Amino acid sequence: MLHKERLLEFDRSAAARTHILDDQEDYFVSSNSMWSTQEEQDQAGEKEINRRKLLHERQKQKLTINF
């Protein structure tokens, strides 16, 4: 009987336990965020393009090892 009550209470409180916190969306401004202004989205898009360019430039580095 006690187990049945615990299961029923668990089922009743399921909605309260399924709260999702999206910390990344709160902290980072992304170019596809519906909460950002158009200016913020443009700036975030430019920042993302620059970040990708830097990553590709780093891949072009050559390492020479002389023994």
One Martini backbone bead per residue (centre of mass of N, CA, C, O) as a GRO file, in nm:
protein
   67
    1MET     BB    1   0.058   0.063  -0.021
    2LEU     BB    2   0.302   0.254   0.001
    3HIS     BB    3   0.405   0.209  -0.286
    4LYS     BB    4   0.156   0.317  -0.430
    5GLU     BB    5   0.173   0.607  -0.316
    6ARG     BB    6   0.453   0.673  -0.427
    7LEU     BB    7   0.377   0.635  -0.727
    8LEU     BB    8   0.152   0.847  -0.736
    9GLU     BB    9   0.326   1.087  -0.646
   10PHE     BB   10   0.529   1.065  -0.874
   11ASP     BB   11   0.317   1.116  -1.099
   12ARG     BB   12   0.217   1.400  -0.997
   13SER     BB   13   0.533   1.525  -0.993
   14ALA     BB   14   0.650   1.518  -1.287
   15ALA     BB   15   0.628   1.815  -1.389
   16ALA     BB   16   0.813   1.940  -1.163
   17ARG     BB   17   1.077   1.759  -1.256
   18THR     BB   18   1.070   1.878  -1.579
   19HIS     BB   19   1.286   2.107  -1.557
   20ILE     BB   20   1.453   2.318  -1.791
   21LEU     BB   21   1.789   2.428  -1.813
   22ASP     BB   22   1.941   2.687  -2.029
   23ASP     BB   23   2.244   2.812  -1.985
   24GLN     BB   24   2.361   2.864  -2.266
   25GLU     BB   25   2.137   3.055  -2.372
   26ASP     BB   26   2.186   3.269  -2.145
   27TYR     BB   27   2.499   3.325  -2.201
   28PHE     BB   28   2.478   3.284  -2.501
   29VAL     BB   29   2.491   3.431  -2.822
   30SER     BB   30   2.302   3.342  -3.088
   31SER     BB   31   2.209   3.355  -3.428
   32ASN     BB   32   1.928   3.164  -3.353
   33SER     BB   33   1.794   3.344  -3.146
   34MET     BB   34   1.471   3.452  -3.053
   35TRP     BB   35   1.571   3.668  -2.814
   36SER     BB   36   1.730   3.822  -3.007
   37THR     BB   37   1.838   4.065  -3.170
   38GLN     BB   38   1.942   4.146  -3.478
   39GLU     BB   39   2.214   4.262  -3.386
   40GLU     BB   40   2.300   4.020  -3.209
   41GLN     BB   41   2.285   3.810  -3.436
   42ASP     BB   42   2.497   3.941  -3.620
   43GLN     BB   43   2.731   3.938  -3.419
   44ALA     BB   44   2.727   3.631  -3.370
   45GLY     BB   45   2.779   3.550  -3.662
   46GLU     BB   46   3.055   3.691  -3.692
   47LYS     BB   47   3.192   3.545  -3.458
   48GLU     BB   48   3.160   3.260  -3.578
   49ILE     BB   49   3.319   3.309  -3.837
   50ASN     BB   50   3.587   3.388  -3.698
   51ARG     BB   51   3.623   3.124  -3.541
   52ARG     BB   52   3.638   2.938  -3.792
   53LYS     BB   53   3.881   3.071  -3.926
   54LEU     BB   54   4.083   3.016  -3.694
   55LEU     BB   55   4.061   2.708  -3.706
   56HIS     BB   56   4.160   2.680  -4.004
   57GLU     BB   57   4.436   2.817  -3.961
   58ARG     BB   58   4.545   2.609  -3.753
   59GLN     BB   59   4.544   2.365  -3.960
   60LYS     BB   60   4.786   2.501  -4.148
   61GLN     BB   61   4.998   2.423  -3.972
   62LYS     BB   62   5.348   2.363  -3.942
   63LEU     BB   63   5.567   2.093  -3.845
   64THR     BB   64   5.912   2.091  -3.751
   65ILE     BB   65   6.139   1.815  -3.710
   66ASN     BB   66   6.463   1.809  -3.569
   67PHE     BB   67   6.745   1.572  -3.518
   0.00000   0.00000   0.00000
